[in-house]
Amino acid sequence: MPIKFLDLAAQNAEIRARVDEEYERIHRATAYVGGPQVAQFERRFAQYLGAAHVIGVGSGTDALRLALIAAGVGAGDEVITTPMTFIATVEAILQAGATPVFVDIDPETGTIDVQAVRRYLDAGSFRSPNGPRAVVPVHLYGLPAAMDPLLKVARRHRLAVIEDACQAHGARVHVGGQWKRAGAAGTIGCFSFYPGKNLGAWGEAGAIATDDPQLAERVSVLRDHGRVSHYLHRESGYNARIDTLQAAVLLAKLERLDEWNARRRAIARRYRELLSGTAVRTPIEPEGTESCYHLFVIRSAQRDRIRDALAQAEIGCGIHYPVPLHLQPACGALGYQRGEFAASEQWAASVVSLPMHPHLTDREISVVAQTVAAALAK
Ligand SMILES: Cc1ncc(COP(=O)(O)O)c(C=O)c1O
């Protein structure tokens, strides 16, 4: 039986009537840019995250770029991140005019290795004139990075912490003894609402979250051509506003996010049980983290065999990501070589993402797990 990797149609069926109502309001007002849906979504998402401010922008890439610029990152600065992420993390750093510096991932979790950040900072031999100005932890596949120790290191070295929470809507992490939402734990959190995300629009959209009113104001000005009033432009900015039609979809989906994430977590538990007798490595959640399972990524030396068996059985799967960023042609000018980030390279060679979405049935989960187990037994 064919099994979808992602089922957006099933999600849409749950929210369609609610979105139609909102769309009707937008058409009646013909307010296609800005308007009450944007303000309402920003308010509700801020409330959800426990952040003082949310500013909607055009995409996750816009969120990262504007967050970096607002945090004062620019030419001559370095921004530390990992090579095991989507390329947008690094594009945003480059577009802010800064130099991306990679450190490896923790081989158990896939998120930034805080010891490696500490080693790089303590060594004091930097790749750019000003040295590091910010660090971008990526909450990979929905699992928050180790924010508590990272925030301590960042504070000591006066680095802004720009969270790439583009895969982590609703995930939680312990900071200073309290649970925080991913994206609301650092200086600024960046979200993508690309359609397949846990909170996904019907097109491109993104947002930043922060407790700092000055950072929020700067992003809000930058996203709208540097405008402070209709005909007054304080600085040269961008057209990076969130689309009103997308804000309406997000308003409707935000109401379902916790329920959908709870189902994702239940699916992850079931996958783990069913695969426990096999040689594959399933994702872990270190104490003080709660993943929202944007993806359920297993690791195996037999990755290609697993992928072929899934394809044969018409089961959707993905590889996130087959080429770590330090080996991407687009990052060639950074001068990194194969072998420099062993854990990232090992993950890139062994990861496979299984179907994961809130509408996956128990029967489908069993069939996927059986197919993986059978591929390994061959
Ligand atoms: C980790 C990560 N960072 C950044 C982005 C960029 O988001 P967008 O595609 O909305 O620009 C994505 C989206 O795929 C992502 O997964």
The ligand as an ORCA input file, in Angstrom:
! r2SCAN-3c Opt
* xyz 0 1
  C      16.826     24.372      9.079
  C      16.216     25.320      8.087
  N      16.667     26.582      8.021
  C      16.136     27.477      7.162
  C      15.117     27.148      6.305
  C      14.627     28.166      5.323
  O      13.266     28.401      5.370
  P      12.486     28.915      4.042
  O      12.466     27.773      3.085
  O      11.126     29.259      4.573
  O      13.207     30.087      3.519
  C      14.595     25.857      6.356
  C      13.465     25.481      5.476
  O      13.413     24.522      4.817
  C      15.166     24.912      7.252
  O      14.718     23.648      7.304
*
